[in-house]
Amino acid sequence: MRIVGIDPGYAIVGYGAIDFNGHAFRPVAFGAVLTEAHTPFTDRLMQIEDELTEFFQLAKPDALAIEKLYFTNNKTTAIDVAQARGVTLLAAARLGIPIYEYTPMQVKMAVVGYGKAEKAQVMEMTRLILGLDHLPKPDDTADALAIAICHGHTAASNFGQIHARTMRK
């Protein structure tokens, strides 16, 4: 199964494609969409859609895993991230890619085994699970790979298979 993970944002959108055979993960490709700060916001959204659409077409994923949004402080940032996330979901939906959403706690639990793990622990486990020599940069890219790993673990479990069927309905 090929899984694309997305760490949503509008300045930086982390992405990563991995293959999972039910037992082992293998990195395929990863990177980030970087948009310029003083670019009109709609242009940034178009750039995100264009670059992610191209990545999705090249990666040919069986599933897209994306982080659910959770904001407590800056509502303006939350709205902008939500808009960029919407563009990402639209690009995947247009290509018929099934979409699965995970909370940060679910990602931490799937990658580290502890839902309140520190970011550094998640990043290091992501590196180890994928057999990478170095942590991918920017951090959003490593986060996207962790989200993809989360989906692999979740989809591989019996609960994950049931959850996946109900999410598609």
N, C-alpha and C positions, 0 to 999 in steps of 0.2 A: 504494500500500500504506500502510495506517495502522499505525503501530508505537507501542506504549506502552513506555516505559522505566521501570524501577523501581530505585531505590537503596534496598535494604532496611535496615530499622532498627526500633527499637521506640519511641524517643523522637521520631524524625523519619523519615518514609518519604517520600523524594522521588519524584515521578511526573511524567511528561510524555508527551504524545501529539504525534507528528509525522506528516506525510504525506511520502512519498517516491515519486517517479515514475520512479526509475531513474537520474536525473541531478541532481535538486535536492530539497532538503528544505524543508518549510514547517511552522513550529510551529502546533499546533492549540490545545492547552491544557496548562497545567502548574501545579504547586503542590506542596504537601506535607501529609501527615497529621501533625499535631502532637499527641502525647499528654502528659498531665500527669505529672510525676515521681512524685507521691505517690498516684497512682491504682493500685488493685490491678492486677497484671499481666494477669490474665485480662480485665479491663475494657479495658485498653489493646489487647489482641489483638482483642477484639470491635470496638472503634472502628476499628482498622486495616482489618479485614475489611469492615465496613459502608461506610466511606468509599471504599475502593478498589473494592468491588463497584459502588457508585453511579458512580464515575468510569469504570470499564470499560463499564458499560451505556450511559453517555452518549457515550463516545469510540468505541465499536464497533470496537476494533482488530482487525487481521488477524493480529497477532503481539504477544507480550509478550516483551520482552528484560529480563533481570534479571541483576544482578551476582552472580557466584559468591562465596561467603564465603571469606575468607582472614584468619585470626587467628593471631597468634603469641604474644601476651602474655596477655590477660585471657580466660580460658576461661569465666568466668561471663557476661561480656558476649557472648561468641560463642554460648553456648547460648541466651541471650535473643533475640539477633538471629536466630538460626536458627529459633526458634519463630515470630517475627514474619514471617520469610521464608516459612515453611511456610503460615501463614495467607494470605499474599499469593498463593502458588502455588495453594492450594486455591480461593480466590476466582476466579482466572483459569480453573482447570480446570473448575470448576462451570459456567462460561459457555462452555466449549468453545474458549477462546483458546489457540492453540498457544504453547508456552513455549520460549524459547531462553536459554541461560546463557552469560555471557562473563566472563572473568577481567579484573581491572583492567588487566593488560598488553595484552590484546586490545582493550580500549576505547581505551587510549592510542594504540595502533598505528593503529586505525581512524580516530581523530579527528585526531591530530597527525602520525602517520607515524613515531612513535618510541615504542617500548614502555616506555621509562623516562622519559617526559616528566613534567615537574612539574605539579602540580595546577593552578596558575595558567595554564599553557600549554593544558591541556585545556579549562579553562573559557573562555578567550578564543577558542579555535578553535570551541568549541560556539556561542558568541555570534555569531561571524562566519559560520559555516556556516548558522545559522538566521536571520541578518539581524536580530538583536535589538539594540535600542538600548542595553540594560543587561543585565548578568549577572542571571539569575534568582536570587532568594534564597528560602529558604536555599540554601547550597551543595549540599545533597542534591538539590535540584530541578535544578540545572545538571548534576549527576552523572547523574541519571535521563535527561535529554535526551541526554547524551553516550552513554549505554548504548543508547538508541534509535537514534542515528546509527550506532553500531557495527553494530547489526543491519542497518540499511539497507545499509551498505557490504558487509557480509558476505553478505547475502542476494542482493545484486546481482551478486556475482562467481560465476563457474562453480563454484568450490570451495564457495562459500556455498550454492548451490542443491543440490549433492550433500550437503553437511553438513546442510542443513535437512531433506532427505528422510531421512537416517539418524537424525537426532535425533527425528523423529516416530515412528519404528518402535518 
